[in-house]
Amino acid sequence: MTPETLAEKVLSATRAAFEALALDDAVLPTQTAVERPRDPKHGDYASNIALQTAKKAGTNPRALAEKIAELLAAVDGVAKVDIAGPGFLNITLDAAAAGEIAGKIVAAGPSYGDNASMAGQQVNLEFVSANPTGPIHIGAVRWAAVGDALARVMRASGAKVTAEYYFNDAGSQIDNFSASLLASAKGEETPENGYGGAYIDEIAAEVVKNRPDILDAEDPRELFRKDGVDLMFAEIKSDLAAFGTHFDVFFNEKDLHDKGELDAAVERLQKQGHIFEADGAIWLRTTTFGDDKDRVVKNSRGGWTYFAADCAYYLDKRERGFDKLVLMLGADHHGYVGRMQAISQAFGDEPGTLEILIGQLVNLLRDGKPVRLSKRAGNMITLNDVVEAVGVDAARYALARYSADSSIDLDIDLWTKHSSDNPVYYVQYAHARVSGVLRNAAERGVEKGESYDAALLTHPRESDLLKALAEFPAVVATAADLREPHRVARYAEELAAAYHRFQHDCRVLPFPDEETTPVNQARLWVVDATRVVLANALGLLGVSAPERM
């Protein structure tokens, strides 16, 4: 019996209790949930539905709990129901009902963990969005891991998600980038506010190789702009793909200008009554919506601002049919929150249409000391530096393992260890260990069969592991709802620990001179279910599930 099935039975028993006690069932929720109690002595699952509804129904919580317990105890698969405190329900399943989950997991395979908590939602998830003026730096690498994992857990929860990368190819930073390339090609010093590092020399050399006469052109800087951005962005795309980060859409800011979308956005805002003119400039009155100051959309020289492009881009997303926009920004973008939320409300959208997640800093450590400079980029740590230091799997897992609003010290020594101290190794080793048991079973001709007797799974370690396996869909749903994919990583570590304890205390395969028993077969089902869930959890994080280590 899954937690979701048990929750439905709890709600059904509660409805029946309301009817028996002549209470108004209009106060009942449309759905409920059960939780694992901290102390296993209090049963397999707990519910507070009596406490939630009794006061609204005008009755005593404990009296209501007693009636619910009476009805729930009669449900097939429920061994007993105890009442604790003022009305908590502590539910114990019989072994057969608890053990059924292994078969359901094996049957579901890669789809186990999928749920419908976000069904029907059209989500635009924008992350990384680094300007094409240099390689992906370590802060954006964090979003490459977290954003991609978040897209995966949202999709697993039923949402239709478009992962989007927005890049600024129209602005002063691109001007400085092209000027830096031109200076490098001429053998000159990096200009003021320009970009340095070996990658500038590499790209400049590639542009010159492709256009041998570029320095004799009428406007070489414009050619360096076009070709340099193309080369840099091709490298960014390649690096992200190698890191396992997938984007459905790469959106150019320049397209907003070329298609007249900035004019259209300002016109829409003007009709909403939020545009005004002052000091020769055109402004959006964002203070109406809580921003700390009003924002210029067109300056006194008649030029569009970055903020105007933000307005147009927001409207573009909404007009593409997205009802939820999730924007992931770096630690230095706190000031953007107020103005971006003001844009959303100025267009008439409800609060919550736009969600902004702010990530904190990442420090790369070696021998306990910060690694500060890239061999190639010079003044920053890049995605390739991180991958070279710890590998793709460890980098993705490490960066997605922590809440995005906390800073990370990514210790190279820790994340390259082949020991249980290294969280990704610990989880991957559990999957390899599970795979080894199944491989050994196949080599010895020990088959789990088409079915198993779930009632035989009575050992406490079996019970703990089965309950952990049953929790996975709820973990995925919560990770999606709270935008916290790190919950999947922490769950995977807890599951790995539960499996290691199970294998230590519960012999799965018979000794070579013994016959295969129904207990061996039932435990093989549990092992196979563990393999499925560990692989699915690692998959949601974009991390491989090795069969041998």
URZIFEN-V920288 format. One record per run of one state. SS is the DSSP state (h for helix, s for strand, l for the rest). FROM is the first residue (numbers start at 1). TO is the last residue. If there is no record, write none. Layout:
BEGIN
ss,from,to
SS,FROM,TO
SS,FROM,TO
END
This chain:
BEGIN
ss,from,to
l,1,2
h,3,20
l,21,24
h,25,27
l,28,34
s,35,35
l,36,39
h,40,42
l,43,44
s,45,47
l,48,48
h,49,57
l,58,60
h,61,73
l,74,77
s,78,84
l,85,87
s,88,93
l,94,94
h,95,111
l,112,121
s,122,126
l,127,136
s,137,137
h,138,156
l,157,159
s,160,167
l,168,171
h,172,186
l,187,197
h,198,210
l,211,213
h,214,216
l,217,219
h,220,242
l,243,248
s,249,252
h,253,258
l,259,260
h,261,271
l,272,274
s,275,278
l,279,280
s,281,284
l,285,285
h,286,289
l,290,294
s,295,298
l,299,303
s,304,304
l,305,305
h,306,319
l,320,323
s,324,329
l,330,330
h,331,333
l,334,335
h,336,346
l,347,353
s,354,358
l,359,361
s,362,366
l,367,368
s,369,370
l,371,381
s,382,382
h,383,390
l,391,391
h,392,400
l,401,407
s,408,411
h,412,415
l,416,422
h,423,444
l,445,453
h,454,456
l,457,459
h,460,470
l,471,471
h,472,481
l,482,485
h,486,505
l,506,517
h,518,540
l,541,549
END
